[in-house]
């Protein structure tokens, strides 16, 4: 047996010992793999904890109220389409001689906002050319169905109240519903 292997303490020769003390200590492969394993485990646990905490605070979508007041009926001229709520609420208020109705300003083809053309007495969608009569019925272009109407009533203070949360579709026969028109 080699006597040097049995000795509990091996000593380097003096020239190697001075050189070993002067060089910085680098991380060896075993230590690197050990640290990287712990970093991976702790990183995975952190991501799992963040994912769990995300479910404790669900996303909430705050939307504006669906109902709005559109002023007194005397502000509307019979036989006209009022476009003042087109940008803010995407609604047209149409006044016929004996009643009001509120039309959705959302094209039934792809959701663009049509324009009211008073000289032609129609709504024309600038995106794909769908045309709608003043009543909301589609007569040209790719729109598959008429515009929707919204619930329209009188509020307690005498103003017109339009509720966009309740809509009426012509193809279902809902335009005859009493809430689809406001008789004045």
Phi and psi in degrees as a GROMACS rama.xvg file:
@    title "Ramachandran Plot"
@    xaxis  label "Phi"
@    yaxis  label "Psi"
@TYPE xy
-82.5546  123.145  UNK-2
-67.4742  -21.9167  UNK-3
-73.4662  -27.7429  UNK-4
-76.0119  -24.5224  UNK-5
-81.8649  -19.6464  UNK-6
-72.1543  135.543  UNK-7
-69.2881  -23.4305  UNK-8
-127.885  117.189  UNK-9
-99.1105  140.149  UNK-10
-115.97  138.125  UNK-11
-80.876  152.433  UNK-12
-61.1872  157.084  UNK-13
-61.0732  -37.1831  UNK-14
-69.5663  -32.33  UNK-15
-77.5377  -32.1764  UNK-16
-66.7998  -41.605  UNK-17
-66.718  -38.6563  UNK-18
-69.3386  -37.8781  UNK-19
-67.354  -34.7434  UNK-20
-75.4589  -27.0919  UNK-21
-81.0624  -23.8737  UNK-22
-84.9738  142.635  UNK-23
-69.8283  153.397  UNK-24
-84.1172  121.086  UNK-25
-97.1487  160.215  UNK-26
-78.4708  128.259  UNK-27
-83.8345  172.815  UNK-28
-62.1842  -41.211  UNK-29
-63.7268  -44.9796  UNK-30
-65.8136  -39.3108  UNK-31
-62.3467  -47.763  UNK-32
-64.495  -36.5794  UNK-33
-63.0279  -48.8664  UNK-34
-64.6988  -42.9939  UNK-35
-64.9513  -33.734  UNK-36
-64.5124  -44.2326  UNK-37
-66.1401  -39.3965  UNK-38
-62.1973  -42.2576  UNK-39
-63.2673  -43.8904  UNK-40
-65.6079  -46.7293  UNK-41
-66.9644  -36.1377  UNK-42
-64.8587  -42.3754  UNK-43
-64.4789  -42.1625  UNK-44
-64.5356  -37.2121  UNK-45
-65.3395  -44.5447  UNK-46
-63.9204  -41.5239  UNK-47
-64.0924  -39.8752  UNK-48
-65.7392  -42.0196  UNK-49
-64.6066  -39.3876  UNK-50
-63.5968  -39.8896  UNK-51
-65.4864  -43.3792  UNK-52
-65.6525  -30.7715  UNK-53
-63.0443  -35.5395  UNK-54
-74.9005  -16.1423  UNK-55
-76.3557  -20.1978  UNK-56
-123.693  86.1852  UNK-57
-69.3774  156.465  UNK-58
-74.3724  136.313  UNK-59
-124.637  130.123  UNK-60
-99.6622  115.662  UNK-61
-94.5725  115.251  UNK-62
-112.101  152.109  UNK-63
-66.8687  160.904  UNK-64
-60.6057  147.717  UNK-65
-83.5401  -14.8366  UNK-66
-103.872  142.858  UNK-67
-145.467  154.233  UNK-68
-93.5581  135.207  UNK-69
-112.337  18.7501  UNK-70
90.6003  175.189  UNK-71
-74.655  154.094  UNK-72
-61.1877  -24.1848  UNK-73
-68.732  -14.1763  UNK-74
-76.4444  -8.43869  UNK-75
-110.466  132.277  UNK-76
-86.0844  132.531  UNK-77
-61.0478  139.669  UNK-78
82.9173  16.4722  UNK-79
-123.523  164.769  UNK-80
-112.887  122.95  UNK-81
-92.7759  124.736  UNK-82
-107.959  13.1885  UNK-83
-71.8797  -17.7747  UNK-84
-105.354  14.9444  UNK-85
-67.3415  -45.8154  UNK-86
-79.1665  -40.5595  UNK-87
-79.0647  -37.9643  UNK-88
-125.319  -3.25617  UNK-89
55.8194  51.7578  UNK-90
-138.6  138.487  UNK-91
-108.703  138.314  UNK-92
-108.639  118.76  UNK-93
-105.756  129.868  UNK-94
-111  114.369  UNK-95
-94.0736  169.484  UNK-96
-57.5004  -34.6318  UNK-97
-112.3  -7.41315  UNK-98
-156.971  168.657  UNK-99
-113.435  156.029  UNK-100
-150.068  153.634  UNK-101
-111.305  120.372  UNK-102
-100.168  143.004  UNK-103
-72.6441  134.126  UNK-104
-94.5384  38.8925  UNK-105
-122.443  117.872  UNK-106
-62.5341  137.529  UNK-107
-78.9938  -0.329132  UNK-108
-83.9525  -66.4128  UNK-109
-134.076  12.0932  UNK-110
88.9183  12.6893  UNK-111
-72.5775  169.644  UNK-112
-100.91  109.876  UNK-113
-66.3723  164.117  UNK-114
-109.671  143.655  UNK-115
-85.5359  124.344  UNK-116
-110.486  95.3211  UNK-117
-63.9667  -30.8261  UNK-118
-67.1029  -30.0367  UNK-119
-101.785  -4.62701  UNK-120
55.374  49.2431  UNK-121
-155.564  163.415  UNK-122
-99.633  134.597  UNK-123
-127.455  124.603  UNK-124
-82.6179  125.21  UNK-125
-75.8513  -15.2295  UNK-126
-76.0435  -51.5179  UNK-127
-134.07  8.65487  UNK-128
85.9134  15.8705  UNK-129
-67.7041  141.329  UNK-130
-121.017  140.595  UNK-131
-130.793  137.501  UNK-132
-70.2484  171.992  UNK-133
-58.907  -30.5247  UNK-134
-73.7093  -15.6108  UNK-135
103.961  -3.06035  UNK-136
-76.0011  132.883  UNK-137
-79.3176  139.029  UNK-138
-135.15  -8.00395  UNK-139
-151.87  155.914  UNK-140
87.8609  -173.983  UNK-141
-84.1025  1.35915  UNK-142
-61.404  126.077  UNK-143
-79.7013  -16.4427  UNK-144
-155.687  167.056  UNK-145
-66.9683  166.594  UNK-146
-67.3795  154.648  UNK-147
-86.3845  152.284  UNK-148
-108.343  151.434  UNK-149
-108.708  160.752  UNK-150
-65.9438  131.893  UNK-151
-134.455  126.217  UNK-152
-141.999  175.893  UNK-153
-97.9344  131.393  UNK-154
-77.5758  172.096  UNK-155
-61.9997  -29.9673  UNK-156
-87.1979  7.54915  UNK-157
89.4866  2.56055  UNK-158
-89.4183  157.931  UNK-159
-74.6524  130.629  UNK-160
-115.052  120.507  UNK-161
-109.656  126.41  UNK-162
-111.678  107.652  UNK-163
-75.3657  -11.787  UNK-164
-75.3657  -17.6572  UNK-165
-117.503  111.598  UNK-166
-116.367  157.818  UNK-167
-126.115  132.367  UNK-168
-109.668  135.998  UNK-169
-67.9712  -38.7613  UNK-170
-68.841  -15.365  UNK-171
-96.1611  1.16561  UNK-172
75.8621  22.2102  UNK-173
-88.4829  -7.93968  UNK-174
-69.111  -17.3252  UNK-175
-84.5284  -4.1935  UNK-176
-61.4677  139.622  UNK-177
-60.6233  -26.5922  UNK-178
-80.3779  -10.8488  UNK-179
-80.6488  -14.6641  UNK-180
-134.185  151.882  UNK-181
-121.001  109.405  UNK-182
-84.1264  132.273  UNK-183
